[in-house]
Amino acid sequence: MMTASRPRYHFTPPQNFMNDPNGLVFYDGEYHLSYQYNPFGDVWGHMSWGHAVSTDMLHWEYLPVALYEEDGVMVFSGSAVVDWQNTSGFGTRDSLPLIAIYTGHTESEQTQNIAYSIDHGRTWTKYAGNPVIAIGAREFRDPKVFWHEATRQWIMVTVLADQHKVRFDGSPDLRHWTHLSDFGPAGAIDGVWECPDLFPLNVEGQPELMKWVLKVDALKGTGAQYFIGDFDGTRFINEATQEQILRVDYGQDFYAAQSWSDMPDGRRIWIGWLNNWEYANLIPTSPWRGLFSIPRELYLRKYPKGLRLIQQPVEELKQLRQLLYHVHDIDIAEVNDQLAMLKTDISQEIKVEFTLGTAREFGIKIHTGDAEETVIGYDAQAQELFVDRRDSGDNTFSSSFAGVQRAPLPPEHGKIKMHIFVDTCSVEVFGNDGYTVISDLIFPHSQNTRLEFYALRGDVCLNKLEIWKLGVGA
């Protein structure tokens, strides 16, 4: 079995196993990123919070483990906030506290706990009064906390995982909490619910119109879903029918996304775990196991079928670009002749725009060579974007890995746009400016870096193509 090279610009742990992003908060010029981490091995276990900081979400400095498993209590997923008014009382006049909110896990119970830091997140102290919420439940986890200005209280969003419910609690001080309401079941209930997030977004082009987005993961099948509605500080009201399912990402490998708290300029940016529990302990990497997606900025956009959550790569990623190729209005055969002479790279960003023609299917093949290829295509008849990783390289580590992931993507003004991020072992595809996203792991052999465009049963017009090599980030 091959071993994949460490990604160039995706975050990975220095070594050992990593899953969910945790404790995402911006404070004093630094992005804090914690993560579910096993300090002792490269498979799941002994869950603690690893920790890193960055000034641009691209170049990361590893810090010591923030929160360790102790006394038989694992440190499961959660969030972090800046306590700007020192409501918790943990800070001082000269040093505001950062507060981490996490699930304490034992075999018999899951509870909500807090820890604090008064030195910019370099050291953390677990609150002596933990847990701050305990309801005697084994499936009660993943707190996301934020300050709700209208009702002057902290809101904690958790899941009652096996009941397919999101629970809301309120607090004046992060220590004492009151149950406010529950939401659900709704949408996808094909697996236990996990890793909620709740945040407001203004609708593009209508700055006066603000809606709330509630994201929750379903462990099997759907991956991650979202609801759009209103939140009044007590309860969330879903605007759609209870049966409607809005998917965050149609790939196999985007899970547990969390957005940063206290972001400057009102941006809403999240990051997700690029992996899948079907094979998370098996992917062929060493000495690290687990990686995160690129950071994605979030928007709400209105379409004929209603509001939809849009994800786009953060602008900061442009800092890593080194232009390799740029062309307009060209025949696919000609482009392939030119690409065959181009020295491509294993880590790339590709932007391409097609105008629909007679072709039933078209797209791009990446990491081609030696009977390997990953196909990123568009089915014009079904109006679906897809990623086919059946021949993408090493897939022997799991019978669940090989396959084709499909996502609805209607043309816009007769055009299909693909914005593709390729790294050593992943591909993230944004269709039509973020309307649809597919994120998948792939494990090609490193020498297979060629690109090739294709069209089946007809022609398609290639309007624009830009290819960049992406330098080292994470």
N, C-alpha and C positions, 0 to 999 in steps of 0.2 A: 504493500500500500504506500502511495506517495504521501509526503507531508507538505501541506500548503505553506507558501511563503507568508510572512507577516504582512498584512495589508499596509499600503503606503499612506493612506489618508483616512482610514477608518480607525476608530478607537478600539484598542485591545488591551487586556490586562498585561502587566509585565510577565507574568507566568500564571499558571493554574486556571481554574474554571471561573467563568463570569456569566451571569445572566442579567436580570432586569436592571435598567438604569434607575437610580434612586437619588434623592436629595439634591435635585437640580435647583440651584439658586444662584443669582447674580448679586455680587456685593463688592463694592469698592474696586471696580475695574476687573474683577475676576469671575469667570464662570466656574462654578463648582459642579463636579460630576462625581457622584458616588455610584456604587454598583454592587449588586449581589455577588459575593466573592467567597471562594473557598481558599483560605490561606494555606491549606495543607495538601492540596491535590488538584488534579486536572479533571475531576468529575464532581457532580453536585454533592455538597455536604458542608457541614460546619459553617453555615451561611453567616457572613459578616458583611460589613460595608467597606469595600475598597474605596479609594478616594483619589481624585486628581483635580488640577486646576488649569485654567487656560485664560488667555486674554483675547482669543479670537475663535474659540470652538474648533480649532484645527490643530494647534500645537499644544500638547498636554504635558504637564509636569506631574509625575506620580508622587503622591504623598503617602505617609504611613496609613495603615488601615485605620479608619475613623471609629468604627464600632465593632467590637469583637463579640462573637458568641461567648456567653458566660453563664456558669451555673446551670447548664442544661437548657438555656434559652437562646435559640438562634435569633439573629437579627434579620428579619424578613423585610420585604419591600416597604418603601415609604417615601416621604418628601422632605423638603426643608424650606424655611422662610426666614426672612429678616424681620425681627421683632422691632420695628421702627420706633414704637412708643414704649418699649420695654414693659409691655403688659404682663409678661411672665415674671418680671422682677429678677431675672437671672443676669441682666446686664448692669453696667455702671454708667455714670454720667459721661465717661470718656470712651466707652466701648459698648456698642450695641450688640445684643446677642443674636447669633444664628441659632435657630431651633430646628433640630431634626425630629421628625415624627415617623415612627416605624412600628411594624408589627413584631411583637415578641411571640415566638413559636415554640411550643412544646408538643409532645404527642397528644396531650389531652386538651389543650386550649390555645387559642390565639387572642392576644390582647394588644391594645394600642399604648405605645410608650413614647416618651420624649427624651431627648438629650440636648445639651446646649454647649455652645462655644463662644468665648469672649475674646478669642485671639485669631479672628478671621478664618476660623475653621481648621486651624492647625491641630488643636487638641479638643476633645469632646468629653463631656461629663454626663453620664446617665443620671436622670432625675431620681432622687432618693424615694420619691413618692410613687414611682411606677408600680403598676400600670395606671394610666389616666382614664382608660375605658376598659372594662372587663364585663362581658355579658354571659360568660360561661359557654361560649361557642367555639367549636373546633375549626370553623370555616368563616372567619371574620378577619379581614386583612386589607393591606395595601392602602394606607391612609394618604390622601392628597389634601393638603391644607392650604387655605388662602384667607386673606382678610377681606370681608365683605363690608365695604364702606357704608352702604345705605343702612344697614342694620347694626353697624358698629360692633361686629363680632367676628371671630375666627370661625370658619366653616371647615369641618373635616368630612371628607367624602371617602367612604369605605365600601367594601362589598360583603354581603352575606352570600358567599360564593355558591354554595349548594342550593340556595333558594332563588338564584338569579335576581337578586335585589341589590340596589345601591342604597346605602344608608347615609343620612346626613345628620351631623351633630354640630352644635354651636357652643362657643366658649368665649368669655371675655378675656381670658388670661393664658390659654393653652394648657392649663392644668385641670380645670373643672369644666366638664362637658355635659350638655343636655341634649337628649335625642330630639330631633326636629321632625323627621319624616323618612319614608322609604320610597324608592321608585323601582318598579318592575313587578313581575317579569314582563319583558317586552323584547321585540326584535329576535335576535338569535339566542336560543337557549339550548344549543346542541352541545354545550360543554359548560363547566363551572365558570362563573364570572370572576374576573380578576382585574387588577391594575386600573382603577378608574381615574379619570381626569375630568375637570369641569372648569370652563373658562368662557369669558365673553369675547365675541368678535363682532366688529362692525361689518356690514355688508358692503362689498365693493361697489363704488359708485353711489352709495346711499349712506353717507357717514352718520346720518341721524338715526339710522336703523341698526340696533344692536341686538344680537341674539346670543344665547348661551349654547355651547357645545358640550355634551356629555359623552365622553369616550369610555367604553368598557370592553375588555377582551373576553372572548369566549374560548376556553382552552382548546377545544377541538373544532375542526371544520372551518368556522368563519374567521378565526384569528382575532381581529379587532373590528368593532363596529362603533358607530356614533349616532347620537340623537341630537336634534336641533330643537330648541324650545326656549322657555323662559324660566328663570330662577329668581325668587323673591326674597331669598335669605332664609326661607323655611323649606320650600319644596320646589322640585323641578317638574315642569309641565311640558310633556313631549308634544310637538305640533303635528307629528305624523300619526298614522295608525299604529296600534300596538304590534301589528304583524310586519311592518316595513323594516327591512334590513338595509342599512347603509354601511358599506364596508370601507374601512380605512385603507387597506392595502390588499391586493388580490394575489400576492405572492405567498409562498410557503414560509417565508422567513422574516416577518416583521411582527414583533410582539412586545407588549409591556411598555409602549411608548409613554413618555412623561414629558410635560412641558416645563421650561424653566420658570421659576418664580422671580418676581421683582426685576423683570427685564427692562432695560432702558428703551426709551422711545416707543413704548407701547407694543413692541413686537411680541408675537407669540410663536415660539420656536420649540419644537420637540425633537426627541431622538428616541429610537427604538432598538430593541435587541434583534440582531440579524441571526436568528436561529429558530429551531423548532424542537419541542420536547420529544418528538419521535426519534430524534437522533442527536440531541444536544451533547450527550456524553460521548459520542462516537466520531464526530467530525475529525478528519485527518489533519490536525494541527498540533504543534508542539514548539515551545513549552507552554504556550498559552492555549486556551480553548474558550471561544466566545468573542464576538465583535458587535459593535453598534453601527447603526445606519449613519449616513451623513445627517447633519442637522437640517431640519426642514422648517421653513416658515409657513404659517398657516393663515388661510384666508377663507372668507365665506363669499361665494359667488352665486348669483341668481341665474338659473337655467329654466327652460320651459317646464321642466318637471319639478321645479322648486329649488330651494337653496341647497348647495352642496359644499362640503369641506374641500378646499383646495390645498395641496401640498406642493411647495416649490423649494428647490435647493437654496440654502442661504447664500446671500451675495458674497460672503467672506470666502467661499470656495474659489472664486475667480482669482484669488491671490496665488493659487497653486498652478494656474494654467501656463503651459508652454505650447504655442500654436504649432501644430503639425501640418494641417491641411485645411484649405478653405476653397469652396467652389460654389457656383450658382448655375442652375439650369443646364444640366448635363445628362447625357445618356448613361444608363447604368453600366453598360459594357465598357464605356470609356472610363468611368470612375473606377471600375474594378481593375482596368489596365494600369491606371495611375497608382492605385492603392497597392498593387502587387510590387511596385518599386519603392514604396514608402516604408521606412523603418518605423514600424508601429511599436507600441509599448504595452506592457501588461496592465498598466493603470492609465485609463483614458476617460475623457469626457467627450461625448458625441452629441451634437445637435443636428437633427435632420428634419426637413419638411418635404412631404410628398403632396402632389395633387393627384387625386384619384383618376385613374384611367380605366382601361379594360381589364387589368390584372385582377384575378380573383384573390391573390395573396401576394404580399411583398414585404420586404424588410431587410434586415441586416444580420449577417452571421459573424459572431465574434469568436475569438480564440479558436480559429480554424487551423486544421493541420493534423496529420497522423490519425485520420478517421475521427477527429474530435471537432465539435462545433457547438456553440450555444446560439440558438436562433431567436431573434427578437423580431416578431412579425406582426402583420395586420391581416386579418381575414375580412375582406371587403364585403362579402355576402352576409356574414354573421355580424359585422360591425364590432369586431373584437380584436383587442390587442392581446398578444400572447408571448410567453417566454417558454421555449422548449429546451429543457436541460437533459434530455434523455441521453445525449451523446456528449455531454459537456466536460467529460473527463472522468475522474474517479467518482464512482457512485456505488462502489462495492461495500461500503461500510454500513449501508442500511437499505433494506428492501423498500422503504418508504420514500427514498430520495428522488429517484428518476421520475420524470413526469412533465406535463405541460400545464402551465397556469394561464388562465384566460380571464379577461376583464372587458366589460362593455366599454366601447369608445366610439360614439357617433362622430362622424366627420364634422368639422366646423368650416363652413364656406367651401366645402369640397376638398378640404385639406386634412392631413394627418401629420401631427408633429410628434417626434420622439426625442426626449432628452434623456440620455443614457449615461450612467456613471458605472464604470467598470474598474474593479480593483482585483487584487490577486486571487480572491476567492468569493467575489460577490458581484452582482449586477442589480442596479436599481433603475427602473424605467419609468419616466414621467410622461404620460400621454396627454397631448393637447393642453400644455401649460399647467399640468398638475391635476386635471380632471380625474384621471385614473393613474394609479401607481401599482407596479408589480416589483416586489423585492425578493430576490432569490440568492441563495448561496450557490456557487459553482466551484469545482476544483479541477481546473484545466492544468495540463502540464505546462510549465513555465515557458517552454520554447514556442508554444503555439499562440502567437499574438496577431495573426493576420486577420484582416477584415474583408468582408465580401458582401455586396448587395445582391439582391435577387428579386425577380418577379415571376410569378407563375400564371400561365394561361392568359397572357395579355401583357399590356404595357402600363407603366406608371411613370409620372414625371417627377424627377428629383429636382426640387426647386432650390434648396439650400442645404449645404453640408459643411459643418465645422467640426474639426477633430483637434483636441488638445491632449498632450501628455500632461498628467497631473503629478506635480512634485510631492515631496514628502510632507505630510501634515502630522497626523497623530504620532 
